[in-house]
Amino acid sequence: MRAPPAAVVRVLVALLCLIWGSTWIVIRGGLRDLPPFTSAGARFAVAGLAMCALAAMLGKREGGAPPPATLWVALGVLNFAASYGIVYRTETVLPSGLVSLLWGVFPMLMALAAHVWLPGERLRGVQWLGFGVGFAGVVLLFFTDLRAFGREGVPAAALLLVSPLVSAAGNTLVKRRGAGVNSLTLNRDAMLLGAALLCSLAAATERELPVRWTPAAIASVAYLALAGTVLTFGLYFWLLRTTDAHRMSLIAYVTPAIAIAIGWFVGEEPVTRHTLAGAACILFGVVLVVRGRR
């Protein structure tokens, strides 16, 4: 498959950064009315149905082979059900900007996975330095900002770090085995599976929690499903098939900066000097890891 022009890639990556940077505060807003797994399950149910329509209309035009079951099942379980279920649960405890910042270790985990599993994407010395700097920022946040959120703050952050880990595993699998696969069908099947798993989890654990389908809750689900999922993941996995995995991971060190700014201005979330210091370490570490491949 021919890669899109470099200018097109830059524009699409910028669009992904803007949309994904806004989703963190929208998730937290929706959790005022909906329990976490209910909200996440509704998001991917709507997204999966929308992707059904897109796959029917545009699937033949895009081309590509039908995804093997192992690929869409892994993507649905790892990237959608597990990863987003953890994010939604964590945002009931931690502010959206801090959650996005901790999730910003994703490019480092993606680079490490690529080092092990993707031929030609080996890590260099400066990238190992980036790992050290980035995780020093995570440690700083664990010893400062996270303690301000009570006894649940540190355990919630530790759980959150599982989310980018399983996403890196799913993305690496797509990069290894999804080069000739139809991305619309892949996302459709994975999103529907993720929705089914999240809704089952909600039915099992959130029966006694209040569910209020307010206009704000409906709007949050619609935005996250259509803009934050269908559009973004459709573009992301389409680009991932023809663009280096580490280059796509550039999104994750711009997104936290956008999310922190939105959380501060819109959500009045706290941003301390420790937040900024931790962010600087994490993002600088990510820069070393990603740009060190050149």
C-alpha positions as CSV (number, residue, x, y, z in Angstrom):
1,M,0.0,0.0,0.0
2,R,1.3,3.4,-1.0
3,A,2.0,5.8,1.9
4,P,0.2,9.2,1.9
5,P,2.2,12.4,1.2
6,A,4.2,13.7,4.1
7,A,2.1,16.9,4.2
8,V,-1.1,14.9,4.5
9,V,0.4,12.9,7.3
10,R,1.4,16.1,9.2
11,V,-2.1,17.6,8.9
12,L,-3.8,14.4,10.0
13,V,-1.5,13.9,12.9
14,A,-2.2,17.5,14.0
15,L,-6.0,16.8,13.8
16,L,-5.6,13.7,15.9
17,C,-3.7,15.7,18.5
18,L,-6.4,18.3,18.8
19,I,-9.3,15.9,19.0
20,W,-7.6,13.4,21.4
21,G,-6.3,16.3,23.5
22,S,-9.9,17.4,24.1
23,T,-11.3,13.9,24.9
24,W,-9.8,13.7,28.4
25,I,-11.8,16.6,29.8
26,V,-15.0,15.4,27.9
27,I,-14.6,11.9,29.5
28,R,-14.4,13.4,33.0
29,G,-17.4,15.6,32.3
30,G,-19.5,12.6,31.2
31,L,-18.6,10.8,34.4
32,R,-20.6,13.3,36.4
33,D,-23.8,11.5,35.1
34,L,-22.6,8.1,34.0
35,P,-20.6,5.3,35.7
36,P,-17.3,4.7,34.0
37,F,-17.9,1.3,32.3
38,T,-21.4,2.4,31.3
39,S,-20.0,5.6,29.7
40,A,-17.2,3.7,27.9
41,G,-19.5,0.9,26.7
42,A,-22.0,3.4,25.3
43,R,-19.2,5.3,23.6
44,F,-17.9,2.2,21.8
45,A,-21.4,0.9,21.0
46,V,-22.2,4.1,19.2
47,A,-18.8,4.2,17.6
48,G,-19.1,0.5,16.5
49,L,-22.5,1.1,14.9
50,A,-21.2,4.2,13.0
51,M,-18.2,2.2,11.8
52,C,-20.6,-0.4,10.5
53,A,-22.1,2.2,8.2
54,L,-18.7,3.5,7.1
55,A,-17.4,0.1,6.4
56,A,-20.4,-0.7,4.3
57,M,-20.0,2.5,2.3
58,L,-16.2,2.9,2.0
59,G,-14.8,-0.6,2.8
60,K,-14.5,-1.6,-0.9
61,R,-13.0,1.7,-1.8
62,E,-10.3,1.4,0.8
63,G,-9.5,-2.1,-0.1
64,G,-7.5,-4.5,1.9
65,A,-8.1,-8.0,3.2
66,P,-10.7,-8.8,5.9
67,P,-9.0,-8.7,9.3
68,P,-8.2,-12.1,10.9
69,A,-10.2,-12.8,14.0
70,T,-7.0,-12.9,16.2
71,L,-6.2,-9.3,15.2
72,W,-9.6,-7.7,15.8
73,V,-10.2,-9.7,19.0
74,A,-6.8,-8.6,20.3
75,L,-7.5,-5.0,19.4
76,G,-11.0,-5.1,20.9
77,V,-9.8,-6.6,24.2
78,L,-6.6,-4.6,24.6
79,N,-7.0,-1.2,23.0
80,F,-10.7,-0.6,23.5
81,A,-12.1,-2.7,26.4
82,A,-9.0,-2.9,28.7
83,S,-7.3,0.3,27.9
84,Y,-10.3,2.6,27.9
85,G,-12.0,0.8,30.8
86,I,-8.9,1.6,32.9
87,V,-8.9,5.3,31.7
88,Y,-12.5,5.8,32.5
89,R,-12.2,4.2,35.9
90,T,-9.1,6.3,36.7
91,E,-10.7,9.6,35.8
92,T,-13.2,9.0,38.6
93,V,-10.3,9.7,40.9
94,L,-7.7,11.8,39.1
95,P,-8.1,15.0,37.0
96,S,-8.1,14.6,33.2
97,G,-4.9,16.5,32.6
98,L,-2.9,14.3,35.0
99,V,-4.4,11.2,33.6
100,S,-3.4,12.2,30.0
101,L,0.1,13.1,31.3
102,L,0.7,9.7,32.9
103,W,-0.7,8.1,29.7
104,G,2.0,10.0,27.9
105,V,4.5,7.2,28.6
106,F,2.8,5.4,25.7
107,P,5.4,6.3,23.0
108,M,8.2,4.9,25.2
109,L,6.3,1.7,25.7
110,M,5.5,1.6,22.0
111,A,9.2,2.1,21.1
112,L,10.2,-0.7,23.5
113,A,7.6,-3.0,21.9
114,A,8.9,-2.1,18.5
115,H,12.5,-2.7,19.6
116,V,11.5,-6.3,20.5
117,W,8.9,-7.2,17.9
118,L,9.3,-4.9,14.8
119,P,12.3,-5.5,12.5
120,G,14.3,-2.3,11.8
121,E,13.0,-0.3,14.8
122,R,15.8,-1.0,17.3
123,L,16.5,1.4,20.1
124,R,19.6,3.5,20.3
125,G,21.6,4.9,23.2
126,V,19.9,8.3,23.4
127,Q,16.5,6.5,23.4
128,W,17.4,4.5,26.5
129,L,18.4,7.8,28.1
130,G,14.9,9.1,27.2
131,F,13.3,6.1,29.0
132,G,15.2,7.1,32.2
133,V,14.2,10.8,32.0
134,G,10.6,10.0,31.2
135,F,10.1,7.5,34.0
136,A,11.8,9.9,36.4
137,G,8.9,12.3,35.6
138,V,6.4,9.5,36.4
139,V,8.2,8.8,39.7
140,L,8.1,12.6,40.6
141,L,4.4,12.7,40.1
142,F,3.9,9.6,42.2
143,F,5.7,11.3,45.1
144,T,4.1,14.7,44.7
145,D,0.8,15.4,42.9
146,L,-0.7,12.0,43.2
147,R,-0.6,12.0,47.0
148,A,-2.9,15.0,47.0
149,F,-5.8,12.8,45.8
150,G,-6.0,10.7,49.0
151,R,-5.5,7.0,49.5
152,E,-6.8,6.2,46.0
153,G,-4.5,8.5,44.1
154,V,-1.4,6.4,43.9
155,P,-3.2,3.1,43.3
156,A,-5.3,4.7,40.6
157,A,-2.2,6.0,38.8
158,A,-0.5,2.7,39.1
159,L,-3.5,1.0,37.5
160,L,-3.6,3.7,34.8
161,L,-0.1,2.8,33.6
162,V,-1.5,-0.6,32.5
163,S,-3.6,1.2,29.9
164,P,-0.7,2.4,27.7
165,L,1.0,-0.9,28.1
166,V,-1.8,-2.9,26.7
167,S,-2.4,-0.3,24.0
168,A,1.2,-0.6,22.9
169,A,0.8,-4.4,22.7
170,G,-2.3,-4.0,20.5
171,N,-0.7,-1.4,18.2
172,T,2.4,-3.5,17.8
173,L,0.3,-6.5,16.7
174,V,-1.5,-4.3,14.1
175,K,1.8,-3.1,12.8
176,R,3.2,-6.6,12.5
177,R,0.1,-8.3,11.0
178,G,-2.2,-5.6,9.7
179,A,-0.3,-4.1,6.8
180,G,-2.8,-5.4,4.2
181,V,-5.9,-5.3,6.3
182,N,-9.0,-3.2,5.8
183,S,-8.8,-0.6,8.6
184,L,-12.6,0.1,8.6
185,T,-13.5,-3.5,9.1
186,L,-10.7,-4.0,11.7
187,N,-12.0,-1.0,13.8
188,R,-15.6,-2.0,13.4
189,D,-15.2,-5.5,14.7
190,A,-12.8,-4.4,17.5
191,M,-15.1,-1.5,18.7
192,L,-18.2,-3.7,18.8
193,L,-16.3,-6.3,20.8
194,G,-14.9,-3.7,23.1
195,A,-18.4,-2.3,23.6
196,A,-19.8,-5.7,24.4
197,L,-17.1,-6.4,27.0
198,L,-17.5,-2.9,28.6
199,C,-21.3,-3.2,28.7
200,S,-21.0,-6.6,30.3
201,L,-18.6,-5.3,32.9
202,A,-21.0,-2.4,33.6
203,A,-24.0,-4.8,34.0
204,A,-21.9,-6.8,36.4
205,T,-20.5,-4.0,38.6
206,E,-22.6,-0.9,38.2
207,R,-26.1,-2.1,38.7
208,E,-26.7,0.0,41.8
209,L,-24.9,3.2,40.6
210,P,-27.0,6.1,39.3
211,V,-27.2,6.5,35.5
212,R,-28.5,9.8,34.3
213,W,-28.8,10.3,30.5
214,T,-28.7,14.1,30.7
215,P,-28.1,16.3,27.6
216,A,-24.5,16.7,28.8
217,A,-24.0,13.0,29.1
218,I,-25.5,12.3,25.7
219,A,-23.4,15.0,24.1
220,S,-20.2,13.6,25.7
221,V,-20.9,10.1,24.5
222,A,-21.7,11.3,21.0
223,Y,-18.5,13.5,20.7
224,L,-16.3,10.8,22.1
225,A,-17.9,8.1,19.9
226,L,-18.0,10.0,16.6
227,A,-15.0,12.4,16.8
228,G,-12.9,10.9,19.5
229,T,-13.3,7.3,18.2
230,V,-14.6,6.8,14.7
231,L,-12.8,9.6,13.1
232,T,-9.6,9.4,15.1
233,F,-9.1,5.7,15.2
234,G,-10.1,5.3,11.6
235,L,-7.4,7.8,10.7
236,Y,-4.9,6.4,13.2
237,F,-5.0,2.8,12.1
238,W,-5.1,3.8,8.4
239,L,-1.9,5.8,8.9
240,L,-0.3,3.1,11.1
241,R,-0.3,0.6,8.3
242,T,2.0,2.8,6.2
243,T,3.8,5.0,8.7
244,D,6.5,4.1,11.2
245,A,5.0,3.1,14.5
246,H,7.2,5.5,16.5
247,R,6.3,8.4,14.2
248,M,2.6,7.8,14.9
249,S,3.5,7.9,18.6
250,L,4.4,11.6,18.3
251,I,0.7,12.2,19.0
252,A,1.1,11.2,22.6
253,Y,3.6,13.9,23.5
254,V,1.5,16.7,22.1
255,T,-1.8,15.4,23.4
256,P,-0.9,15.6,27.1
257,A,0.1,19.3,26.7
258,I,-3.2,20.1,25.0
259,A,-5.2,18.1,27.7
260,I,-3.4,19.8,30.6
261,A,-4.1,23.2,29.1
262,I,-7.8,22.4,28.5
263,G,-8.2,20.9,31.9
264,W,-6.7,24.0,33.5
265,F,-8.6,26.6,31.5
266,V,-11.9,24.7,31.1
267,G,-12.1,22.3,34.0
268,E,-10.1,24.4,36.6
269,E,-7.9,21.4,37.3
270,P,-4.9,22.0,39.5
271,V,-1.5,22.4,37.8
272,T,1.4,22.7,40.3
273,R,5.1,23.1,39.8
274,H,5.4,19.4,40.3
275,T,2.9,18.8,37.5
276,L,5.0,21.0,35.2
277,A,8.3,19.4,36.2
278,G,6.9,15.9,35.8
279,A,5.4,16.9,32.4
280,A,8.7,18.3,31.3
281,C,10.5,15.1,32.2
282,I,8.0,12.8,30.6
283,L,7.7,14.8,27.4
284,F,11.4,15.4,27.1
285,G,11.9,11.7,27.6
286,V,9.4,10.9,24.9
287,V,11.1,13.3,22.5
288,L,14.5,11.6,23.1
289,V,12.9,8.2,22.5
290,V,11.0,9.1,19.4
291,R,13.4,11.5,17.7
292,G,16.4,9.3,18.5
293,R,15.3,6.9,15.8
294,R,16.2,9.3,13.1
